[in-house]
């Protein structure tokens, strides 16, 4: 029996993780949960899974939840980012699923690493913002990081077959989102509702917009660089609309290994929870006879410049990836709030990046300062 903590239990990754755990009650037990402000769902999760502790970052949510859970002496409710970090370090936990979306996941992820928990990492922003620090801390504390993003889980599985001694490059696949083939001009009038209609994946709102702009794939390039310790030149992206091939590993002899499955996050989550074993019947199998075609083509960086911005941020290094991430979070929120248009997202990010004076990313405080600066700068650009 493995004891599980889920950071971000009310989000898409958290909910799917709980689905997987529910499928295998003899293998997994939830001991800790955390969420933002979704009190109603978190309360249901607490009542169903009976964790030892939970944390909420929102003060009002904490007060509301506390009143509903009064009298439960065997349960501990914590609040704020400090409370989330405490849950991530619970001594009873074997695995911590880092499933918070955005920069808010950085400190809990670091906390779990320093507590020597196995970290099932879905929060790519931790590695985007502070990849060198995160991986250095994992090495220092002997912490195992298992990727949960479908693309990185795919690479991890492929490299497990053969190792990376003969590796030439990684190819991350991208569905392309809902706007494949559209020109920059055509993207000027797309609505938020259209951008949230992902053709293959059921994800949270922020990551769905990132998928539509291709920023999500840019963040995953940076994540892959740190996870697998490979230079930028060895990581490529191909658009693959069917989302069946999740990533491809190319070797020096001209051979390739790809990991394939239906687009279902239960697969990579279950593999991270059960590693090195595999669980039975997690996903429905591929109907090979009914699969008419698999297509691949290069991204259109002219219409979708966010991918190029991510490559530039990684090449620049230092605090620039944190600035990329922070300005993107702010711009995406403004788009979801109806304040800016779809094509304004990369424009704002680029303006913030151009105005940034890069600092060495030597410590977490520097990273957090860069994130705050980027968000403030992005708000200024939005207000213009």
C-alpha positions in Angstrom: 0.0 0.0 0.0 1.4 3.4 -1.0 0.3 6.5 0.8 -0.4 9.4 -1.6 -0.6 13.2 -1.2 -2.1 15.2 -4.0 -1.2 18.8 -4.3 -3.9 20.4 -6.4 -6.6 17.8 -5.8 -9.5 19.8 -7.3 -7.8 20.5 -10.6 -7.7 18.3 -13.7 -4.7 16.3 -12.6 -5.9 15.9 -9.1 -9.3 14.7 -10.1 -7.9 12.2 -12.5 -5.4 11.0 -9.9 -8.2 10.3 -7.5 -10.0 8.4 -10.3 -6.9 6.1 -10.7 -6.6 5.7 -6.9 -10.3 4.8 -6.7 -9.7 2.0 -9.2 -7.0 0.4 -7.0 -8.1 0.8 -3.4 -5.9 -2.1 -2.3 -2.7 -0.4 -3.7 -3.1 3.3 -2.8 -4.4 5.4 0.1 -4.8 9.1 0.2 -3.3 10.7 3.2 -3.2 14.4 2.2 -4.9 16.8 -0.2 -4.6 20.5 -1.1 -6.6 22.9 -3.1 -7.2 26.6 -3.8 -10.7 27.8 -3.3 -13.0 25.0 -4.5 -14.4 24.2 -1.1 -17.4 22.1 -2.3 -15.3 19.7 -4.3 -12.5 19.5 -1.7 -15.1 18.7 1.0 -16.4 15.8 -1.1 -12.9 14.5 -1.6 -12.2 14.7 2.1 -15.4 12.8 3.0 -14.7 10.1 0.4 -11.0 9.5 0.8 -10.6 10.4 4.5 -7.1 11.9 4.4 -5.2 12.8 7.5 -4.8 16.4 6.5 -5.7 18.9 3.8 -4.7 22.5 3.0 -6.3 25.4 1.2 -4.5 28.5 0.0 -7.6 30.8 0.1 -8.4 32.3 3.5 -12.2 32.4 2.9 -12.1 28.8 1.7 -10.2 27.8 4.8 -12.8 29.4 7.1 -15.7 27.8 5.2 -14.1 24.4 5.2 -13.2 24.6 8.8 -16.8 25.2 9.8 -18.0 22.3 7.8 -15.3 19.9 9.3 -15.5 20.9 13.0 -15.5 18.1 15.4 -13.3 15.8 13.3 -10.3 15.4 15.8 -8.5 12.9 13.5 -8.2 15.4 10.7 -5.9 18.4 10.3 -6.8 21.4 8.2 -4.1 23.9 7.2 -4.1 27.1 5.2 -1.9 29.2 2.9 1.2 28.2 0.9 2.8 27.2 4.2 0.0 24.7 4.8 0.3 23.3 1.3 4.0 22.8 1.8 3.4 21.1 5.1 1.0 18.6 3.4 3.7 18.0 0.8 6.1 17.0 3.5 3.7 14.7 5.5 5.8 11.9 7.1 3.1 9.4 6.2 3.4 10.1 2.5 5.2 7.9 0.0 4.3 9.7 -3.2 3.4 13.4 -3.7 1.6 14.2 -6.9 2.5 17.8 -7.7 -0.6 18.7 -9.7 -1.1 22.5 -9.1 -1.1 24.5 -12.3 1.3 27.4 -12.6 4.0 29.0 -10.4 2.1 28.2 -7.2 3.4 24.6 -7.5 7.1 25.5 -7.1 7.4 25.8 -3.3 5.3 22.6 -2.6 7.3 20.7 -5.1 10.6 21.8 -3.5 9.1 20.9 -0.1 8.3 17.4 -1.2 11.7 16.9 -2.7 13.5 18.1 0.5 11.3 15.7 2.5 12.6 12.9 0.2 9.2 11.9 -1.1 8.8 10.3 -4.5 7.5 13.2 -6.6 5.0 12.5 -9.4 5.5 15.8 -11.3 2.7 17.3 -13.3 3.6 20.9 -12.4 5.9 21.6 -15.3 6.2 25.2 -14.2 8.5 24.1 -11.3 11.1 23.0 -13.8 10.4 25.9 -16.2 11.0 28.4 -13.5 13.8 26.7 -11.4 14.8 23.6 -13.3 18.5 23.6 -12.2 17.6 24.2 -8.6 14.8 21.6 -8.6 17.0 18.9 -10.1 20.0 19.8 -7.9 17.8 19.5 -4.8 16.5 16.2 -6.0 20.0 14.9 -6.4 21.1 16.3 -3.1 18.2 14.6 -1.2 18.1 11.5 -3.2 14.5 12.2 -4.3 13.0 10.4 -7.3 11.1 12.5 -9.7 8.6 10.7 -12.0 7.1 12.7 -14.9 3.4 12.8 -15.2 3.0 15.0 -18.3 2.1 12.5 -21.1 5.0 13.5 -23.3 7.7 13.2 -20.5 6.2 10.0 -19.2 6.4 8.7 -22.8 10.1 9.6 -23.0 10.8 8.2 -19.6 9.2 4.9 -20.6 11.1 4.8 -23.9 14.4 5.5 -22.3 13.7 2.8 -19.7 13.8 0.3 -22.5 17.3 1.3 -23.7 18.9 4.2 -21.8 20.1 7.4 -23.3 23.7 6.5 -24.3 22.8 6.2 -28.0 20.2 9.0 -27.9 20.3 11.5 -30.8 17.2 13.6 -30.0 13.8 13.7 -28.3 10.7 14.5 -30.3 7.8 15.9 -28.3 4.4 15.7 -30.0 1.7 18.3 -29.8 -1.9 18.0 -30.8 -1.8 21.6 -32.1 -4.9 22.5 -30.2 -8.1 23.7 -31.9 -6.5 26.1 -34.3 -4.3 23.9 -36.5 -3.7 25.5 -39.9 -5.0 28.9 -39.1 -3.0 32.0 -40.0 -2.1 34.8 -37.6 -4.8 36.9 -39.3 -7.4 34.3 -38.8 -6.5 33.9 -35.1 -7.3 37.6 -34.4 -11.0 36.9 -34.0 -11.0 33.6 -32.2 -13.1 33.5 -29.0 -12.3 32.2 -25.6 -14.9 29.5 -26.1 -13.3 28.3 -29.3 -9.8 28.3 -27.6 -11.2 26.1 -24.8 -12.5 23.5 -27.1 -9.5 21.1 -27.2 -10.0 18.4 -29.8 -8.4 15.5 -27.8 -7.7 16.3 -24.1 -9.9 17.3 -21.2 -7.7 19.7 -19.2 -7.9 22.8 -17.0 -8.6 26.2 -18.6 -5.1 27.6 -18.3 -3.4 24.6 -19.8 -6.0 24.4 -22.6 -5.2 27.9 -23.7 -1.5 27.1 -23.4 -2.1 24.2 -25.8 -3.9 26.5 -28.2 -1.0 29.0 -28.3 1.6 26.2 -28.3 3.1 27.7 -25.1 2.4 24.4 -23.4 4.7 22.7 -25.7 7.3 25.3 -25.2 7.1 24.8 -21.4 7.4 21.1 -22.0 10.6 21.6 -24.0 12.2 23.4 -21.0 10.9 20.7 -18.7 12.4 18.0 -20.9 15.7 19.8 -21.0 15.9 19.6 -17.2 14.3 16.2 -16.6 16.6 14.4 -19.1 19.6 16.6 -18.9 19.7 17.2 -22.7 20.8 20.3 -24.6 18.2 22.4 -26.4 19.4 21.2 -29.8 18.4 17.7 -29.0 14.7 18.5 -28.3 12.3 19.0 -31.2 8.5 19.4 -31.5 6.2 17.9 -34.1 2.4 18.5 -34.4 0.5 15.3 -34.2 -3.2 16.0 -34.3 -4.3 12.5 -33.4 -2.5 12.5 -30.0 -1.8 8.8 -30.1 2.0 9.0 -30.2 3.0 10.9 -27.1 6.7 11.3 -27.7 9.4 9.7 -29.8 13.1 9.0 -29.0 15.5 8.9 -31.9 18.8 7.0 -31.7 22.1 7.4 -33.5 21.6 4.3 -35.6 18.4 5.8 -37.2 16.0 3.7 -35.1 13.1 5.2 -33.1 11.1 4.2 -30.0 7.7 5.8 -29.5 5.2 5.5 -26.7 1.5 5.3 -27.8 -1.9 5.2 -26.2 -5.2 6.9 -26.3 -5.1 10.5 -25.0 -6.0 9.8 -21.4 -4.1 11.2 -18.4 -5.0 8.2 -16.3 -2.1 6.3 -18.2 0.9 8.5 -17.1 -0.6 9.1 -13.7 -1.0 5.4 -13.0 2.5 4.6 -14.3 4.0 7.2 -12.0 2.0 5.8 -9.0 2.8 2.2 -9.7 6.4 2.5 -11.2 8.2 0.3 -12.0 5.1 -1.9 -12.3 2.1 -1.4 -14.6 -1.5 -1.5 -13.5 -4.2 -3.5 -15.4 -6.9 -1.9 -17.6 -6.1 1.7 -16.8 -7.1 3.0 -20.2 -9.1 1.6 -23.1 -7.0 0.0 -25.8 -6.4 1.6 -29.2 -8.6 0.3 -32.0 -5.8 -0.3 -34.5 -8.1 -1.5 -37.3 -10.2 1.7 -37.0 -7.1 4.0 -36.8 -6.9 5.4 -40.4 -3.8 7.6 -40.2 -1.2 9.1 -38.0 0.2 12.5 -39.2 3.1 14.7 -38.2 4.3 18.1 -39.3 6.4 21.0 -38.1 4.8 23.7 -35.9 3.9 27.1 -37.6 6.1 29.4 -35.5 4.7 32.4 -37.5 1.1 31.9 -36.4 2.1 30.4 -33.0 5.2 32.3 -31.8 4.9 31.2 -28.1 7.0 28.1 -28.9 9.8 30.2 -30.2 9.6 32.4 -27.2 10.1 29.4 -25.0 13.1 28.2 -26.9 14.6 31.7 -26.6 13.9 31.7 -22.8 15.7 28.4 -22.4 18.6 29.5 -24.5 19.0 32.7 -22.6 18.7 31.0 -19.2 19.0 32.5 -15.8 15.7 34.1 -14.7 14.3 34.4 -18.3 12.3 31.1 -18.2 10.6 32.3 -14.9 9.8 35.6 -16.7 8.4 33.7 -19.7 6.2 31.6 -17.3 5.0 34.5 -15.2 4.1 36.8 -18.1 2.3 33.9 -19.8 0.2 33.1 -16.7 -0.8 36.8 -16.5 -1.6 37.1 -20.2 -3.6 33.9 -20.3 -5.6 35.1 -17.3 -6.3 38.4 -19.1 -7.5 36.5 -22.2 -9.8 34.2 -20.1 -11.2 37.3 -18.4 -12.0 38.8 -21.8 -9.5 41.7 -21.5 -7.2 40.9 -24.4 -7.3 38.9 -27.6 -5.8 35.6 -28.4 -2.9 37.1 -30.5 -2.1 39.6 -27.7 -0.8 36.8 -25.5 2.6 36.3 -27.2 2.9 40.0 -27.8 2.7 40.7 -24.1 5.0 37.9 -23.2 7.6 39.1 -25.7 7.5 42.7 -24.5 8.0 41.6 -20.9 10.9 39.3 -21.9 12.6 42.2 -23.9 12.4 44.5 -20.9 13.8 41.9 -18.5 17.4 42.2 -17.2 18.4 38.6 -16.7 19.8 37.5 -13.4 21.5 34.2 -12.5 18.9 31.8 -11.2 20.9 30.8 -8.1 18.2 30.5 -5.5 14.4 30.2 -5.0 14.0 33.8 -3.8 15.5 35.2 -7.0 13.2 33.0 -9.1 10.1 34.1 -7.1 11.2 37.8 -7.4 11.5 37.3 -11.2 8.1 35.7 -11.4 6.5 38.6 -9.4 8.3 41.2 -11.6 7.1 39.5 -14.8 3.5 39.4 -13.6 3.5 43.0 -12.6 5.2 44.0 -15.9 2.7 42.0 -17.9 -0.2 43.8 -16.1 1.3 47.0 -17.1 1.5 45.9 -20.8 -2.1 44.7 -20.6 -3.3 48.1 -19.2 -1.6 49.9 -22.1 
